[in-house]
Amino acid sequence: SISAQWTPSAFQQNGSTSSLSPGETWEENKLFADMGEATLFLGALDSIFLFSYAVGLYISGVIGDRFNLRYVLSFGLCGSAVTEFVFGTLTEWLQFYNVYFYCFLWVINGLLQSTVWPCVVAIMGNWFGKSGRGFVFGLWSACASVGNILGAFLASSVLKYGYEYAFLVTSVVQFAGGVVVFFGLLTSPKEIGEFIFVQDTDSQRPLISDDEDELCDEYSIQQRDEEPEPQPKAIGFLQAFCLPGVIPYSLAYACLKLVNYSFFFWLPFYLSKNFGWKEVQADRLSVWYDVGGIVGGTVQGLISDLLGKRAPVLAISLLLAMGALVGYSHSPNNQLVNGALLATTGFLIGGPSNMISSAISADLGRQEALQNSQEALATVTGIVDGTGSIGAAGGQYLVSLIESKLGWMCVFYFFIIMVG
């Protein structure tokens, strides 16, 4: 996610990914007739990315359950990094600007990035069972928000040299992450090495199991000289789609991800346009939404573990989020107050979003209805996240349309309805 956020600001300024040189005007270097047309294109570009991302998720989840998760994950990371480099950096170096080429690259980027989330949730599910999954996944899923924060600071630190360097730095970091994953990631406890912790009756048991208190004494250290057990058969796509809870959570996540991604894509643009703050200030202030999401996902995950239920925690948080959205829509022109309201809103919206996309997806992919077919985690995660991305994709264009016709206050009313 560290590169995608910088697309709006680049096109907003001058209609291309280049930065204006001294004395250069909008008319001398543009892709669009006016700012309204450029803003609509931003919404369309975000929707193109999210629709391709959603389609890719349905496919990537199935692939992740059938092939080596490490290979699929590293291919997606490195391929996406190369695409982002071409999109934001190479086109500027070659002075090549074309709307259709940008759209094509963002479709490819969406497909490649879709391989990441189902794979990482499946890998985490291999290591951690349900008993502590809410807290562990809530804390771990902060990785997306941390990526947003690091991306904003990395990009803003080189922004003065031109937007192409923002894409260059972030894509290099992402490519390096793919290399680290390829050479260093262990996808399950059984890959640790010669000695592994296994349960006498089940070598596939995660390190933190669903019944860890009862099974604590059943673990032993064994050498890996036994005959490997047959791998569980991967579940079919339609079977995964019909598992209990998958459809309701997928539809709920479609509404929630619409709001969450709208903040991700549009918040810096909104702060800059609505309050007149400089772009760098707006970008750095927007990270407080992600900070709130990090804390929210962790705290709400821990509470759901203690209660043994996740849905009530999410429902209460989202009801409170409706009030937080009303409050934020009336935020004064004060960065301190705005940041505090942003963190609160992120806590109440980003927290449930992180839980559904990680802990709850893992719960659904490892439920009792699967019986002996355990390889459904990536498929279920792809279905939930893919459906959420379809909602988010349609929402991005709606945000640009509502804002251009009715203003930002109506955009917030739209968010309140979706959260409700």
ROSELUM-268968 format. One record per residue (C-alpha): residue number from 0; residue in one letter; y, z, x. Coordinates in nm, 2 decimals, padded with zeros to 4 digits. Layout:
BEGIN
<resi NUM resn a v Y w Z u X>
...
END
This chain:
BEGIN
<resi 0 resn s v 00.00 w 00.00 u 00.00>
<resi 1 resn i v 00.24 w 00.04 u 00.30>
<resi 2 resn s v 00.36 w -00.32 u 00.29>
<resi 3 resn a v 00.38 w -00.41 u -00.07>
<resi 4 resn q v 00.67 w -00.18 u -00.15>
<resi 5 resn w v 00.92 w -00.38 u 00.06>
<resi 6 resn t v 00.89 w -00.70 u -00.13>
<resi 7 resn p v 01.15 w -00.61 u -00.40>
<resi 8 resn s v 01.43 w -00.51 u -00.16>
<resi 9 resn a v 01.39 w -00.82 u 00.05>
<resi 10 resn f v 01.41 w -01.06 u -00.24>
<resi 11 resn q v 01.68 w -00.86 u -00.40>
<resi 12 resn q v 01.92 w -00.89 u -00.11>
<resi 13 resn n v 01.92 w -01.26 u -00.05>
<resi 14 resn g v 01.63 w -01.43 u -00.23>
<resi 15 resn s v 01.41 w -01.46 u 00.08>
<resi 16 resn t v 01.24 w -01.23 u 00.32>
<resi 17 resn s v 01.51 w -01.28 u 00.58>
<resi 18 resn s v 01.81 w -01.05 u 00.62>
<resi 19 resn l v 02.16 w -01.18 u 00.60>
<resi 20 resn s v 02.33 w -01.24 u 00.92>
<resi 21 resn p v 02.70 w -01.17 u 00.97>
<resi 22 resn g v 02.91 w -01.41 u 00.76>
<resi 23 resn e v 02.62 w -01.54 u 00.56>
<resi 24 resn t v 02.65 w -01.53 u 00.18>
<resi 25 resn w v 02.40 w -01.53 u -00.10>
<resi 26 resn e v 02.47 w -01.90 u -00.17>
<resi 27 resn e v 02.38 w -02.01 u 00.18>
<resi 28 resn n v 02.03 w -01.87 u 00.18>
<resi 29 resn k v 01.87 w -01.83 u -00.16>
<resi 30 resn l v 01.56 w -01.90 u -00.37>
<resi 31 resn f v 01.70 w -01.82 u -00.71>
<resi 32 resn a v 02.01 w -01.91 u -00.91>
<resi 33 resn d v 02.12 w -01.55 u -00.97>
<resi 34 resn m v 02.01 w -01.19 u -00.94>
<resi 35 resn g v 01.86 w -01.19 u -01.29>
<resi 36 resn e v 01.62 w -01.47 u -01.20>
<resi 37 resn a v 01.53 w -01.30 u -00.88>
<resi 38 resn t v 01.46 w -00.97 u -01.06>
<resi 39 resn l v 01.23 w -01.14 u -01.30>
<resi 40 resn f v 01.04 w -01.30 u -01.01>
<resi 41 resn l v 00.99 w -00.96 u -00.86>
<resi 42 resn g v 00.82 w -00.85 u -01.18>
<resi 43 resn a v 00.61 w -01.16 u -01.18>
<resi 44 resn l v 00.52 w -01.12 u -00.82>
<resi 45 resn d v 00.41 w -00.76 u -00.88>
<resi 46 resn s v 00.21 w -00.87 u -01.18>
<resi 47 resn i v 00.04 w -01.15 u -00.99>
<resi 48 resn f v -00.06 w -00.90 u -00.72>
<resi 49 resn l v -00.20 w -00.65 u -00.97>
<resi 50 resn f v -00.39 w -00.90 u -01.18>
<resi 51 resn s v -00.56 w -01.04 u -00.87>
<resi 52 resn y v -00.62 w -00.68 u -00.75>
<resi 53 resn a v -00.77 w -00.60 u -01.09>
<resi 54 resn v v -01.00 w -00.90 u -01.09>
<resi 55 resn g v -01.10 w -00.82 u -00.74>
<resi 56 resn l v -01.19 w -00.46 u -00.82>
<resi 57 resn y v -01.45 w -00.57 u -01.08>
<resi 58 resn i v -01.61 w -00.78 u -00.81>
<resi 59 resn s v -01.56 w -00.55 u -00.51>
<resi 60 resn g v -01.73 w -00.25 u -00.68>
<resi 61 resn v v -02.04 w -00.45 u -00.74>
<resi 62 resn i v -02.03 w -00.58 u -00.38>
<resi 63 resn g v -01.98 w -00.23 u -00.24>
<resi 64 resn d v -02.30 w -00.11 u -00.41>
<resi 65 resn r v -02.50 w -00.39 u -00.26>
<resi 66 resn f v -02.37 w -00.43 u 00.09>
<resi 67 resn n v -02.27 w -00.21 u 00.38>
<resi 68 resn l v -01.96 w -00.02 u 00.27>
<resi 69 resn r v -01.82 w -00.01 u 00.62>
<resi 70 resn y v -01.83 w -00.39 u 00.66>
<resi 71 resn v v -01.67 w -00.45 u 00.32>
<resi 72 resn l v -01.40 w -00.20 u 00.38>
<resi 73 resn s v -01.30 w -00.31 u 00.73>
<resi 74 resn f v -01.30 w -00.68 u 00.61>
<resi 75 resn g v -01.06 w -00.60 u 00.33>
<resi 76 resn l v -00.82 w -00.39 u 00.54>
<resi 77 resn c v -00.80 w -00.65 u 00.83>
<resi 78 resn g v -00.78 w -00.95 u 00.59>
<resi 79 resn s v -00.50 w -00.79 u 00.39>
<resi 80 resn a v -00.31 w -00.70 u 00.70>
<resi 81 resn v v -00.32 w -01.07 u 00.82>
<resi 82 resn t v -00.21 w -01.19 u 00.47>
<resi 83 resn e v 00.09 w -00.95 u 00.47>
<resi 84 resn f v 00.19 w -01.06 u 00.82>
<resi 85 resn v v 00.20 w -01.42 u 00.71>
<resi 86 resn f v 00.38 w -01.33 u 00.39>
<resi 87 resn g v 00.67 w -01.13 u 00.53>
<resi 88 resn t v 00.68 w -01.21 u 00.90>
<resi 89 resn l v 00.54 w -01.55 u 00.99>
<resi 90 resn t v 00.73 w -01.73 u 00.70>
<resi 91 resn e v 01.05 w -01.58 u 00.84>
<resi 92 resn w v 00.98 w -01.68 u 01.20>
<resi 93 resn l v 00.90 w -02.03 u 01.08>
<resi 94 resn q v 01.20 w -02.03 u 00.83>
<resi 95 resn f v 00.96 w -02.14 u 00.56>
<resi 96 resn y v 01.05 w -02.01 u 00.21>
<resi 97 resn n v 00.85 w -02.12 u -00.09>
<resi 98 resn v v 00.80 w -01.94 u -00.42>
<resi 99 resn y v 00.45 w -02.08 u -00.49>
<resi 100 resn f v 00.34 w -02.00 u -00.13>
<resi 101 resn y v 00.45 w -01.64 u -00.18>
<resi 102 resn c v 00.26 w -01.62 u -00.50>
<resi 103 resn f v -00.06 w -01.77 u -00.34>
<resi 104 resn l v -00.05 w -01.52 u -00.06>
<resi 105 resn w v 00.00 w -01.23 u -00.29>
<resi 106 resn v v -00.30 w -01.34 u -00.50>
<resi 107 resn i v -00.51 w -01.34 u -00.17>
<resi 108 resn n v -00.36 w -01.00 u -00.08>
<resi 109 resn g v -00.46 w -00.85 u -00.41>
<resi 110 resn l v -00.82 w -00.97 u -00.38>
<resi 111 resn l v -00.85 w -00.84 u -00.03>
<resi 112 resn q v -00.70 w -00.50 u -00.10>
<resi 113 resn s v -00.93 w -00.46 u -00.40>
<resi 114 resn t v -01.22 w -00.40 u -00.16>
<resi 115 resn v v -01.07 w -00.08 u -00.03>
<resi 116 resn w v -01.06 w 00.18 u -00.31>
<resi 117 resn p v -01.41 w 00.14 u -00.46>
<resi 118 resn c v -01.56 w 00.16 u -00.11>
<resi 119 resn v v -01.37 w 00.47 u 00.00>
<resi 120 resn v v -01.45 w 00.66 u -00.33>
<resi 121 resn a v -01.82 w 00.57 u -00.29>
<resi 122 resn i v -01.82 w 00.69 u 00.07>
<resi 123 resn m v -01.65 w 01.02 u -00.03>
<resi 124 resn g v -01.90 w 01.05 u -00.31>
<resi 125 resn n v -02.18 w 01.02 u -00.06>
<resi 126 resn w v -02.05 w 01.32 u 00.13>
<resi 127 resn f v -01.92 w 01.55 u -00.15>
<resi 128 resn g v -02.09 w 01.66 u -00.47>
<resi 129 resn k v -01.94 w 01.76 u -00.81>
<resi 130 resn s v -01.91 w 02.14 u -00.75>
<resi 131 resn g v -01.60 w 02.10 u -00.53>
<resi 132 resn r v -01.51 w 01.74 u -00.60>
<resi 133 resn g v -01.19 w 01.81 u -00.79>
<resi 134 resn f v -01.02 w 01.99 u -00.51>
<resi 135 resn v v -01.17 w 01.78 u -00.22>
<resi 136 resn f v -01.09 w 01.45 u -00.39>
<resi 137 resn g v -00.75 w 01.57 u -00.52>
<resi 138 resn l v -00.66 w 01.66 u -00.16>
<resi 139 resn w v -00.81 w 01.34 u -00.01>
<resi 140 resn s v -00.66 w 01.10 u -00.27>
<resi 141 resn a v -00.33 w 01.20 u -00.13>
<resi 142 resn c v -00.40 w 00.93 u 00.13>
<resi 143 resn a v -00.24 w 00.67 u -00.10>
<resi 144 resn s v 00.08 w 00.88 u -00.14>
<resi 145 resn v v 00.09 w 00.95 u 00.23>
<resi 146 resn g v 00.06 w 00.58 u 00.30>
<resi 147 resn n v 00.36 w 00.52 u 00.07>
<resi 148 resn i v 00.56 w 00.78 u 00.26>
<resi 149 resn l v 00.46 w 00.66 u 00.60>
<resi 150 resn g v 00.52 w 00.30 u 00.50>
<resi 151 resn a v 00.87 w 00.38 u 00.37>
<resi 152 resn f v 00.97 w 00.55 u 00.69>
<resi 153 resn l v 00.80 w 00.29 u 00.92>
<resi 154 resn a v 00.97 w 00.00 u 00.74>
<resi 155 resn s v 01.31 w 00.17 u 00.71>
<resi 156 resn s v 01.30 w 00.25 u 01.08>
<resi 157 resn v v 01.29 w -00.12 u 01.17>
<resi 158 resn l v 01.49 w -00.25 u 00.88>
<resi 159 resn k v 01.81 w -00.30 u 01.08>
<resi 160 resn y v 01.63 w -00.57 u 01.28>
<resi 161 resn g v 01.53 w -00.77 u 00.97>
<resi 162 resn y v 01.28 w -00.74 u 00.68>
<resi 163 resn e v 01.02 w -00.94 u 00.88>
<resi 164 resn y v 00.98 w -00.65 u 01.12>
<resi 165 resn a v 00.91 w -00.41 u 00.83>
<resi 166 resn f v 00.61 w -00.63 u 00.74>
<resi 167 resn l v 00.51 w -00.67 u 01.10>
<resi 168 resn v v 00.49 w -00.30 u 01.18>
<resi 169 resn t v 00.31 w -00.20 u 00.86>
<resi 170 resn s v 00.06 w -00.49 u 00.88>
<resi 171 resn v v -00.02 w -00.40 u 01.24>
<resi 172 resn v v -00.09 w -00.04 u 01.14>
<resi 173 resn q v -00.31 w -00.15 u 00.86>
<resi 174 resn f v -00.51 w -00.39 u 01.09>
<resi 175 resn a v -00.56 w -00.11 u 01.34>
<resi 176 resn g v -00.70 w 00.11 u 01.05>
<resi 177 resn g v -00.95 w -00.16 u 00.97>
<resi 178 resn v v -01.06 w -00.17 u 01.34>
<resi 179 resn v v -01.10 w 00.21 u 01.34>
<resi 180 resn v v -01.31 w 00.19 u 01.02>
<resi 181 resn f v -01.54 w -00.08 u 01.16>
<resi 182 resn f v -01.62 w 00.11 u 01.48>
<resi 183 resn g v -01.59 w 00.48 u 01.37>
<resi 184 resn l v -01.67 w 00.53 u 01.00>
<resi 185 resn l v -01.99 w 00.70 u 00.88>
<resi 186 resn t v -02.06 w 00.60 u 00.52>
<resi 187 resn s v -02.31 w 00.88 u 00.44>
<resi 188 resn p v -02.46 w 01.20 u 00.60>
<resi 189 resn k v -02.78 w 01.00 u 00.69>
<resi 190 resn e v -02.58 w 00.81 u 00.95>
<resi 191 resn i v -02.48 w 01.12 u 01.15>
<resi 192 resn g v -02.74 w 01.06 u 01.42>
<resi 193 resn e v -03.07 w 01.19 u 01.55>
<resi 194 resn f v -03.04 w 01.52 u 01.37>
<resi 195 resn i v -02.91 w 01.54 u 01.01>
<resi 196 resn f v -02.88 w 01.80 u 00.74>
<resi 197 resn v v -03.12 w 01.70 u 00.46>
<resi 198 resn q v -03.28 w 01.87 u 00.17>
<resi 199 resn d v -03.65 w 01.88 u 00.18>
<resi 200 resn t v -03.69 w 01.71 u -00.15>
<resi 201 resn d v -03.39 w 01.48 u -00.15>
<resi 202 resn s v -03.25 w 01.32 u 00.17>
<resi 203 resn q v -02.96 w 01.16 u -00.03>
<resi 204 resn r v -02.80 w 01.50 u -00.12>
<resi 205 resn p v -02.43 w 01.52 u -00.03>
<resi 206 resn l v -02.31 w 01.79 u 00.21>
<resi 207 resn i v -02.14 w 01.97 u -00.08>
<resi 208 resn s v -02.40 w 01.94 u -00.36>
<resi 209 resn d v -02.37 w 01.99 u -00.73>
<resi 210 resn d v -02.58 w 02.31 u -00.71>
<resi 211 resn e v -02.48 w 02.42 u -00.36>
<resi 212 resn d v -02.53 w 02.79 u -00.43>
<resi 213 resn e v -02.89 w 02.74 u -00.54>
<resi 214 resn l v -02.98 w 02.49 u -00.28>
<resi 215 resn c v -02.82 w 02.66 u 00.02>
<resi 216 resn d v -03.15 w 02.80 u 00.15>
<resi 217 resn e v -03.33 w 02.47 u 00.10>
<resi 218 resn y v -03.15 w 02.28 u 00.38>
<resi 219 resn s v -03.32 w 02.24 u 00.72>
<resi 220 resn i v -03.26 w 02.05 u 01.04>
<resi 221 resn q v -03.51 w 01.78 u 01.08>
<resi 222 resn q v -03.56 w 01.49 u 01.33>
<resi 223 resn r v -03.51 w 01.15 u 01.19>
<resi 224 resn d v -03.87 w 01.04 u 01.25>
<resi 225 resn e v -03.99 w 01.03 u 00.89>
<resi 226 resn e v -04.04 w 00.71 u 00.70>
<resi 227 resn p v -03.71 w 00.62 u 00.53>
<resi 228 resn e v -03.71 w 00.66 u 00.15>
<resi 229 resn p v -03.65 w 00.35 u -00.06>
<resi 230 resn q v -03.29 w 00.28 u -00.14>
<resi 231 resn p v -03.18 w 00.34 u -00.50>
<resi 232 resn k v -03.14 w 00.02 u -00.70>
<resi 233 resn a v -02.78 w -00.08 u -00.78>
<resi 234 resn i v -02.68 w -00.06 u -01.14>
<resi 235 resn g v -02.56 w -00.37 u -01.33>
<resi 236 resn f v -02.20 w -00.43 u -01.42>
<resi 237 resn l v -02.25 w -00.41 u -01.79>
<resi 238 resn q v -02.47 w -00.10 u -01.76>
<resi 239 resn a v -02.20 w 00.07 u -01.56>
<resi 240 resn f v -01.93 w -00.04 u -01.81>
<resi 241 resn c v -02.13 w 00.12 u -02.10>
<resi 242 resn l v -02.19 w 00.46 u -01.92>
<resi 243 resn p v -02.05 w 00.76 u -02.12>
<resi 244 resn g v -01.68 w 00.81 u -02.04>
<resi 245 resn v v -01.62 w 00.49 u -01.85>
<resi 246 resn i v -01.44 w 00.30 u -02.13>
<resi 247 resn p v -01.21 w 00.59 u -02.25>
<resi 248 resn y v -01.10 w 00.68 u -01.90>
<resi 249 resn s v -01.05 w 00.32 u -01.81>
<resi 250 resn l v -00.82 w 00.26 u -02.11>
<resi 251 resn a v -00.63 w 00.58 u -02.04>
<resi 252 resn y v -00.59 w 00.49 u -01.67>
<resi 253 resn a v -00.45 w 00.15 u -01.77>
<resi 254 resn c v -00.16 w 00.32 u -01.94>
<resi 255 resn l v -00.12 w 00.58 u -01.67>
<resi 256 resn k v -00.14 w 00.34 u -01.38>
<resi 257 resn l v 00.12 w 00.12 u -01.55>
<resi 258 resn v v 00.37 w 00.41 u -01.52>
<resi 259 resn n v 00.26 w 00.52 u -01.18>
<resi 260 resn y v 00.28 w 00.18 u -01.02>
<resi 261 resn s v 00.61 w 00.11 u -01.19>
<resi 262 resn f v 00.75 w 00.41 u -01.00>
<resi 263 resn f v 00.59 w 00.28 u -00.69>
<resi 264 resn f v 00.73 w -00.07 u -00.71>
<resi 265 resn w v 01.06 w -00.02 u -00.89>
<resi 266 resn l v 01.19 w 00.33 u -00.79>
<resi 267 resn p v 01.39 w 00.22 u -00.48>
<resi 268 resn f v 01.54 w -00.07 u -00.67>
<resi 269 resn y v 01.63 w 00.16 u -00.96>
<resi 270 resn l v 01.79 w 00.42 u -00.74>
<resi 271 resn s v 01.99 w 00.16 u -00.55>
<resi 272 resn k v 02.11 w -00.03 u -00.85>
<resi 273 resn n v 02.16 w 00.26 u -01.09>
<resi 274 resn f v 02.33 w 00.51 u -00.86>
<resi 275 resn g v 02.48 w 00.27 u -00.60>
<resi 276 resn w v 02.30 w 00.44 u -00.31>
<resi 277 resn k v 02.22 w 00.25 u 00.01>
<resi 278 resn e v 01.87 w 00.09 u 00.02>
<resi 279 resn v v 01.75 w 00.31 u 00.31>
<resi 280 resn q v 01.87 w 00.63 u 00.12>
<resi 281 resn a v 01.69 w 00.51 u -00.20>
<resi 282 resn d v 01.37 w 00.43 u -00.01>
<resi 283 resn r v 01.35 w 00.76 u 00.16>
<resi 284 resn l v 01.44 w 00.96 u -00.16>
<resi 285 resn s v 01.16 w 00.78 u -00.35>
<resi 286 resn v v 00.90 w 00.95 u -00.13>
<resi 287 resn w v 00.95 w 01.27 u -00.33>
<resi 288 resn y v 00.76 w 01.12 u -00.61>
<resi 289 resn d v 00.47 w 01.07 u -00.38>
<resi 290 resn v v 00.50 w 01.43 u -00.25>
<resi 291 resn g v 00.48 w 01.55 u -00.60>
<resi 292 resn g v 00.17 w 01.34 u -00.66>
<resi 293 resn i v 00.00 w 01.48 u -00.35>
<resi 294 resn v v 00.05 w 01.84 u -00.46>
<resi 295 resn g v -00.03 w 01.76 u -00.82>
<resi 296 resn g v -00.36 w 01.59 u -00.74>
<resi 297 resn t v -00.47 w 01.88 u -00.52>
<resi 298 resn v v -00.37 w 02.17 u -00.75>
<resi 299 resn q v -00.49 w 02.00 u -01.07>
<resi 300 resn g v -00.82 w 01.91 u -00.90>
<resi 301 resn l v -00.87 w 02.28 u -00.80>
<resi 302 resn i v -00.79 w 02.40 u -01.15>
<resi 303 resn s v -01.04 w 02.15 u -01.30>
<resi 304 resn d v -01.31 w 02.28 u -01.06>
<resi 305 resn l v -01.25 w 02.64 u -01.17>
<resi 306 resn l v -01.26 w 02.54 u -01.54>
<resi 307 resn g v -01.55 w 02.31 u -01.50>
<resi 308 resn k v -01.36 w 02.05 u -01.71>
<resi 309 resn r v -01.12 w 01.78 u -01.61>
<resi 310 resn a v -00.99 w 01.63 u -01.94>
<resi 311 resn p v -00.79 w 01.94 u -02.06>
<resi 312 resn v v -00.61 w 01.96 u -01.73>
<resi 313 resn l v -00.51 w 01.60 u -01.74>
<resi 314 resn a v -00.40 w 01.61 u -02.11>
<resi 315 resn i v -00.17 w 01.91 u -02.05>
<resi 316 resn s v -00.02 w 01.76 u -01.74>
<resi 317 resn l v 00.05 w 01.43 u -01.92>
<resi 318 resn l v 00.21 w 01.61 u -02.22>
<resi 319 resn l v 00.44 w 01.79 u -01.98>
<resi 320 resn a v 00.50 w 01.46 u -01.80>
<resi 321 resn m v 00.66 w 01.31 u -02.11>
<resi 322 resn g v 00.93 w 01.59 u -02.10>
<resi 323 resn a v 00.97 w 01.53 u -01.72>
<resi 324 resn l v 01.04 w 01.16 u -01.79>
<resi 325 resn v v 01.31 w 01.25 u -02.04>
<resi 326 resn g v 01.47 w 01.48 u -01.79>
<resi 327 resn y v 01.45 w 01.23 u -01.50>
<resi 328 resn s v 01.60 w 00.95 u -01.72>
<resi 329 resn h v 01.92 w 01.17 u -01.75>
<resi 330 resn s v 01.93 w 01.27 u -01.38>
<resi 331 resn p v 02.29 w 01.31 u -01.25>
<resi 332 resn n v 02.42 w 01.11 u -00.95>
<resi 333 resn n v 02.30 w 01.38 u -00.71>
<resi 334 resn q v 02.03 w 01.32 u -00.45>
<resi 335 resn l v 01.91 w 01.68 u -00.44>
<resi 336 resn v v 01.87 w 01.71 u -00.82>
<resi 337 resn n v 01.72 w 01.36 u -00.83>
<resi 338 resn g v 01.47 w 01.45 u -00.56>
<resi 339 resn a v 01.36 w 01.77 u -00.74>
<resi 340 resn l v 01.31 w 01.58 u -01.07>
<resi 341 resn l v 01.12 w 01.31 u -00.89>
<resi 342 resn a v 00.88 w 01.56 u -00.73>
<resi 343 resn t v 00.82 w 01.72 u -01.07>
<resi 344 resn t v 00.75 w 01.39 u -01.23>
<resi 345 resn g v 00.52 w 01.29 u -00.95>
<resi 346 resn f v 00.33 w 01.62 u -00.98>
<resi 347 resn l v 00.27 w 01.56 u -01.35>
<resi 348 resn i v 00.20 w 01.18 u -01.34>
<resi 349 resn g v 00.07 w 01.12 u -00.99>
<resi 350 resn g v -00.17 w 01.42 u -01.01>
<resi 351 resn p v -00.37 w 01.29 u -01.31>
<resi 352 resn s v -00.36 w 00.94 u -01.17>
<resi 353 resn n v -00.51 w 01.05 u -00.84>
<resi 354 resn m v -00.78 w 01.25 u -01.03>
<resi 355 resn i v -00.89 w 00.97 u -01.25>
<resi 356 resn s v -00.91 w 00.71 u -00.97>
<resi 357 resn s v -01.11 w 00.95 u -00.74>
<resi 358 resn a v -01.28 w 01.26 u -00.86>
<resi 359 resn i v -01.34 w 01.15 u -01.22>
<resi 360 resn s v -01.45 w 00.80 u -01.11>
<resi 361 resn a v -01.70 w 00.98 u -00.88>
<resi 362 resn d v -01.82 w 01.20 u -01.16>
<resi 363 resn l v -01.88 w 00.90 u -01.38>
<resi 364 resn g v -02.06 w 00.72 u -01.11>
<resi 365 resn r v -02.30 w 01.01 u -01.04>
<resi 366 resn q v -02.37 w 01.13 u -01.40>
<resi 367 resn e v -02.71 w 01.22 u -01.54>
<resi 368 resn a v -02.73 w 00.90 u -01.75>
<resi 369 resn l v -02.79 w 00.70 u -01.43>
<resi 370 resn q v -03.13 w 00.86 u -01.38>
<resi 371 resn n v -03.28 w 00.71 u -01.07>
<resi 372 resn s v -03.02 w 00.44 u -01.02>
<resi 373 resn q v -02.77 w 00.62 u -00.80>
<resi 374 resn e v -02.59 w 00.31 u -00.66>
<resi 375 resn a v -02.32 w 00.29 u -00.93>
<resi 376 resn l v -02.03 w 00.48 u -00.77>
<resi 377 resn a v -01.85 w 00.18 u -00.63>
<resi 378 resn t v -01.91 w -00.03 u -00.95>
<resi 379 resn v v -01.78 w 00.24 u -01.18>
<resi 380 resn t v -01.48 w 00.30 u -00.96>
<resi 381 resn g v -01.41 w -00.07 u -00.96>
<resi 382 resn i v -01.42 w -00.08 u -01.34>
<resi 383 resn v v -01.19 w 00.22 u -01.39>
<resi 384 resn d v -00.94 w 00.11 u -01.13>
<resi 385 resn g v -00.97 w -00.25 u -01.23>
<resi 386 resn t v -00.89 w -00.18 u -01.59>
<resi 387 resn g v -00.60 w 00.04 u -01.48>
<resi 388 resn s v -00.47 w -00.24 u -01.26>
<resi 389 resn i v -00.47 w -00.48 u -01.56>
<resi 390 resn g v -00.25 w -00.24 u -01.75>
<resi 391 resn a v -00.03 w -00.19 u -01.44>
<resi 392 resn a v -00.01 w -00.57 u -01.39>
<resi 393 resn g v 00.12 w -00.64 u -01.74>
<resi 394 resn g v 00.35 w -00.35 u -01.72>
<resi 395 resn q v 00.54 w -00.47 u -01.41>
<resi 396 resn y v 00.66 w -00.78 u -01.58>
<resi 397 resn l v 00.74 w -00.58 u -01.89>
<resi 398 resn v v 00.95 w -00.35 u -01.68>
<resi 399 resn s v 01.16 w -00.63 u -01.54>
<resi 400 resn l v 01.19 w -00.79 u -01.89>
<resi 401 resn i v 01.29 w -00.47 u -02.07>
<resi 402 resn e v 01.54 w -00.38 u -01.79>
<resi 403 resn s v 01.71 w -00.72 u -01.80>
<resi 404 resn k v 01.74 w -00.72 u -02.18>
<resi 405 resn l v 01.78 w -00.36 u -02.28>
<resi 406 resn g v 01.85 w -00.15 u -01.97>
<resi 407 resn w v 01.68 w 00.13 u -01.77>
<resi 408 resn m v 01.69 w 00.39 u -02.05>
<resi 409 resn c v 01.46 w 00.17 u -02.26>
<resi 410 resn v v 01.23 w 00.14 u -01.96>
<resi 411 resn f v 01.19 w 00.52 u -01.95>
<resi 412 resn y v 01.12 w 00.52 u -02.33>
<resi 413 resn f v 00.84 w 00.27 u -02.26>
<resi 414 resn f v 00.70 w 00.50 u -01.98>
<resi 415 resn i v 00.70 w 00.80 u -02.22>
<resi 416 resn i v 00.50 w 00.60 u -02.48>
<resi 417 resn m v 00.25 w 00.49 u -02.22>
<resi 418 resn v v 00.20 w 00.85 u -02.08>
<resi 419 resn g v 00.16 w 00.98 u -02.44>
END
